[in-house]
Amino acid sequence: MRKTFTTIVRQEDKWFVAQCLEVNIASQGKTEKKALESLREALALHFTPPVATVLPQVQKIELEVAM
């Protein structure tokens, strides 16, 4: 089964960090492409049986903030 995940990539000093928003997994690489490749590998390992965790439910919350 194929599943699509939402990711963010940010640069921290000389490294790029890729993070999956649906599953609390992150990885890094010297380039954005390498960080995403590493994240794909980490996610594949995470979902390789036996799977120890289940997908969290993503929810939105609302609050008042001063801008």
C-alpha positions, -999 to 999 in steps of 0.1 A, spaced: 0 0 0 13 34 -9 7 63 15 16 100 11 32 118 40 36 155 47 71 167 53 89 198 62 126 205 54 146 231 72 183 240 73 202 240 106 237 252 101 252 231 74 226 203 76 191 199 62 165 183 85 135 166 70 106 158 93 74 138 87 44 156 103 21 125 105 47 103 122 72 117 147 103 108 125 130 131 113 163 126 94 191 148 81 215 152 52 241 176 38 216 185 10 178 188 10 177 158 -14 198 136 9 177 146 39 145 135 21 161 103 9 172 95 45 137 103 58 122 79 32 145 52 45 136 59 81 99 58 73 103 25 54 121 10 84 94 24 107 66 6 88 85 -27 83 67 -54 103 65 -58 131 52 -23 135 54 -11 171 34 21 167 3 33 150 -2 65 131 -12 94 153 -43 114 146 -35 148 133 -57 175 149 -58 212 147 -62 235 177 -71 272 178 -58 298 203 -56 336 206 -20 350 200 -7 385 202 10 396 170 
